[in-house]
Amino acid sequence: MTGKNGLTVAENWAEIYLINLYYMTLIDTKKLNVLKSIINDFDSSKKTFFKTKKNQTFFKKKNQCL
C-alpha cells in the first residue's frame, strides 16, 4: 500500500522510527554516526533501502546492532 508521498506504509514508519532514534541518541556519538549513515542511505534511495544487508540487519535487531 502506497501513501501520498509514494512510499509504502512500512517505509513511512521506518523513517519515523529512524528520526525518533536519531533524537534519542544525540548524546552518544558512536550510535549517532551509525544512524547518520543509515539515514543517508535511506534518503539517497528509498526504494532500495530495505534490500541492503546492513539495513535489514538493523531492522531485525533494532537497537541491538547499535
C-alpha positions in Angstrom: 0.0 0.0 0.0 1.4 3.3 -1.0 0.8 6.7 0.6 0.5 10.2 -0.9 4.3 10.6 -0.9 4.9 7.4 -3.0 6.3 5.4 -0.1 4.8 2.3 1.4 3.4 2.3 4.9 6.4 0.3 6.1 8.8 2.8 4.6 7.0 5.7 6.2 7.1 4.0 9.6 10.7 3.2 9.2 11.5 6.8 8.5 9.6 7.9 11.7 11.5 5.2 13.7 14.9 6.4 12.4 14.1 10.0 13.2 13.0 9.1 16.7 16.1 7.0 17.3 18.2 9.9 15.9 16.9 12.3 18.6 17.2 9.7 21.4 20.8 9.1 20.6 22.1 12.6 20.1 24.5 12.3 23.1 26.0 9.0 22.1 28.3 9.8 19.1 29.0 6.2 18.1 25.3 5.5 17.8 24.8 8.8 16.1 27.3 8.1 13.4 25.7 4.7 12.7 22.3 6.3 12.5 23.6 9.1 10.2 24.9 6.6 7.7 21.7 4.6 7.8 19.6 7.7 7.4 21.8 8.9 4.5 21.3 5.5 2.8 17.5 5.9 3.4 17.4 9.4 1.9 19.5 8.6 -1.1 17.5 5.6 -2.3 14.2 5.0 -0.5 13.2 2.2 -2.9 16.3 0.1 -2.4 16.8 0.9 1.3 15.3 -2.4 2.6 17.3 -4.5 0.1 20.8 -3.7 1.6 22.1 -6.3 4.1 23.2 -3.6 6.6 19.8 -2.1 6.8 18.0 -5.4 7.0 20.2 -6.4 10.0 19.4 -3.0 11.6 15.7 -3.5 11.4 15.8 -7.2 12.5 18.0 -6.4 15.6 16.7 -2.8 16.1 18.8 -1.4 19.0 21.0 -4.4 19.4 23.1 -3.6 16.4 23.8 -0.1 17.7 
